[in-house]
Amino acid sequence: MAKVLCVLYDDPVDGYPPSYARDDIPALDHYPGGQTLPSPQAIDFRPGELLGSVSGELGLRKLLEERGHTFVVTSDKDGPNSAFERELPTADIVISQPFWPAYLTAERIAKAPSLRLAITAGIGSDHVDLQAASEKGLTVAEITYSNSISVSEHVVMMILALVRNYIPSNQTVIRGGWNIADCVERSYDLEGMAVGTVGAGRIGTAVLRRLKAFDVKLHYTDRHRLPESVERELDLTFHPNAESLVSVCDVVTMNAPLHPETEHMLNDALIAKMKRGAYLVNTARGKICDRDAVVRALESGQLAGYAGDVWFPQPAPRDHPWRTMPHQGMTPHVSGTSLSAQARYAAGVREILECWFDGRPIREEYLIVDRGMLAGAGAHSYSTGNTTAGSEEAERFKEN
Ligand code: NDP
């Protein structure tokens, strides 16, 4: 029998919700391009419930306990005295969400002799030291596509919010004000602007498709070129690298995974190549940007705005400069964990667990590392190496 250790974010401050704003969520048939939705044998939750917090338990307790496994759920993930570190040495399977990541560093992996499987409830397994996981022969899997469209909607929202200066205007009415000039002195139309994505995978392509309707000029760069038919349909300009893309774009959105190739890609040098007054939206991973370079660029005016929901580490320390830098639309890491997305990735985690326990193969598209080798989605989009360095700083959030 296995011990499954699951790290989820805390319940709402006022307690687990007794009811919800809406009675249902739309039932989808498949993802764009035809990939089928998660297909576990059953689910023990109602789609639309809060599943990603500790009391939601990703809807897994009944399944795991009926099969005789031990299921430990905690939000206490950082530092040597955390529940996660206490439970890890006897865990066989770890489940974690990128929004509240249980960093699986090489040191932690070394302390977990029984660990065989790390499941990311969502997309993006950079909180796992993939190099160490590979060397240890682990399997790492994530729920590919589960929240890609959720994030693409968020990216479009953030681009519009920055360009049109929505958030400061909203704050004006909350403060009882009405000074229109203050609201519009930084407000523009998106129409006609050049918008580019670094990374044109599931999210990046969905962003391009959604932005097409805004009559913007669309640009992208990626390690693999999109099919010619898609380039023609969306009237895309391909760039061989990020330098070329950022030099012509008014808005840049980051949609590549964090791996050694993309870590700190957005640094002083690359930001200096952007047009003065460009906007940057990053919902991919905080560490893709150099933290202080972003602050400097907003303060100098090189960037007109920055928005995103991803930080490093997470939770961000209370004195993280992105909380207070000017012209920003930052939120905690929320774009991929709408209630709609939770229903999909909770079902996907269950599908992976059923496969694992029944000895059936995990879908190729969910695999990042398969018993020690980059595989499936991982082999396509990641490079080996480690991006977890510095994650111990997440413990500082517990201070005060
Ligand atoms: P995909 O794997 O579908 O797309 C990622 C794309 O990035 C791929 O096309 C890949 O290229 C490309 N890429 C990789 N390295 C580079 C590089 N150095 N330069 C340019 N492009 C590169 O993933 P998704 O679109 O579904 O997700 C992307 C990322 O978004 C995730 O890895 C995760 O970090 C983040 N994310 C954030 C969420 C949130 O809640 N904020 C939720 C979900 C995801 P190729 O495969 O062609 O080599």
Residues whose N, C-alpha, C, O or C-beta is under 5 A from the ligand:
A	BS01	NDP	I123 G124 N147 S148 V151 V198 G199 A200 G201 R202 I203 G204 T221 D222 R223 H224 N255 A256 P257 L258 E261 T262 T283 A284 R285 V334 S335 G336 T337 H380 S381
